[in-house]
Amino acid sequence: MAGWYRRFIRNFAELAAPLTDTLKKGKFVMTEEAEKSVRTLKEALSASPVLRHPDFKRMFYVQCDASDTGVGAVLFQIELAGARPMPIGGP
């Protein structure tokens, strides 16, 4: 999930690097730096301006993606600065 939101998080690659490095060494080893990376990314994903409450006076649109094994969609709201993903409920 975090990779999809990379365009909304400043310095995403730098923040995620320690976590990405855990997958490059042939086997998964969770380091202290990787744990810090997870906490930082969780914070960035749940903080403004990544997600915020919708303004029902503004337009929305849905971006969909599908493959042979799944389907996904993200609700966006159009704002003056561009489009922002909106949190929506799900199963």
N, C-alpha and C positions, 0 to 999 in steps of 0.2 A: 504494500500500500504506500509506503513512504516514498518509493521511487517515483510514483505517478505524480505526487505533489511537489517534486523537486523544483519545478518552475515557480512555485509560490514561496519557497524558503530560501532566503539569502544564504549563500555559502554552503549549500546542501552537500556538495561533493566533499568539502573539507570536514563538515560535521559527520558525515557518514563514513569517511575513510577508515577509521579504526574498526568499524563493524565490517566493512568490506574486506579488510585485511584478514579477518578471521577465516574467511572462506577461501583465500588464496594459498594457504599453506598445505593443501592436501587433505587436511582434516580440520574439523571445526573445533577451535579452542577459544573459549570466551575469556578475554582479558579484561583487566580493570578499565583500560582505555575504551574497549568495546562496550562495556556496561555503561560507562559515562556517555558514550555516543548514543546508545539507546535512550537513555534518560533525556538527553538534549534534544533528540529528534522527536520524542513523545511530547516534550514541552513545546517545541516549535510547531508541531502538527495541530496542537490543541489551542494555540494562542492566536490572538488577532495579529495580523490581518488574514491569516490562512482561513479560518472559519469564523463566521459571525451569523447572527440571527437574520433571517430574511426580512426584507422590506416589501410588503405585499403591494406597494404602490409602484414598484419597478418590475420590469419584464424578467422572465426566467427562460432558460432553455436547458434541454437535456442532451448530454453527450453520451452516446452509447458505444460499447465495444463488445465484440463477441468472437468466440473461437469455437473449435469443435467440442470443447469441454466446459464452456461456461459463457456467461453473459454478465455485463456490468454496465452501470450507468451512473453519471454524476450530474446532479442538479446544479446549475450555475445561475447566478443573478447578474444581470448587466448593470454596471455602475459607471460613473463618469471616468474612472481610472481604468476601466476594462471589466472583465468578467471574473467573478469570484465563486469558488465552490461553496455550496450551502450544505449544512448538516441536515440529513433527513433520517427518519426512523427506518428500521429494517428488522428482519428476523434475527 
